[in-house]
């Protein structure tokens, strides 16, 4: 919701800047409308075209990389949970308790909104999986080896869990967004200066402002993969729960 409000405000700001300079140009004094003034304004616009475009590209690339990295880590985490269950099965009935706790954790994690939230209940259940796993005792060397393997997979799953939790909270610094919007506002204002006042030009500026606002909205949404309309699917954890139940 915050990203939507920011995008709407940016659209209004950019479109308003272009239309405002277009509207007041005719009311300015003659010396403000000279060719020299227009040339200087255009030079400033040319200077600020490159920097916002470069920054937008970098921010878009960073958001896409964050989204892809969290998605990959979520799949790895779900795979680790399945592998943990597969490692516990050969240990026989003594491993039923850790497996039940593992299933309880996955089912609780799916109820969390978003699933990356460090919910106290779900994190307690995940800790209980490790506690019940450590309480197992075996005399057979083969089972001891399987037990150690299961403990290793558990530690890897916990590490992966906190990796994608920390990644999911990434966001862009507010000053960076403010600087970008400031550059874009100045650029749109200079574009509207001495522009022809007709429907084609106005509609072009409005469309450009809408597209830039949409791009920033997309950047903000993709930087938070577990919230908003653009978010990762919980299908990997659903599939993990289905595998553990078998």
Number of C-alpha atoms within 10 A of each C-alpha: 10 11 17 17 11 16 23 16 13 23 22 15 20 26 24 19 24 24 22 15 18 21 17 12 16 13 9 10 9 9 9 13 15 10 10 11 12 14 11 12 18 17 13 14 19 14 12 18 16 10 14 18 14 11 15 17 14 12 20 19 13 16 23 16 14 21 22 15 17 22 21 12 18 24 18 18 24 23 17 21 25 22 19 24 25 15 20 24 16 14 18 9 10 15 19 15 16 23 23 14 19 25 23 16 22 22 16 17 24 17 12 14 12 18 20 21 16 17 15 9 13 21 16 12 19 23 16 17 22 18 12 16 22 13 9 14 11 12 7 8 9 11 16 15 12 16 22 14 15 22 19 12 19 22 14 16 22 17 13 18 19 15 16 20 19 13 18 23 13 15 15 14 8 9 9 12 17 11 13 17 19 16 18 24 22 18 23 26 22 24 21 25 22 17 16 12 12 8 9 10 15 18 12 12 21 18 14 16 26 18 14 18 24 18 17 22 19 19 22 25 23 27 26 22 27 24 17 16 11 15 16 20 13 17 13 17 22 15 13 22 21 13 15 19 10 5
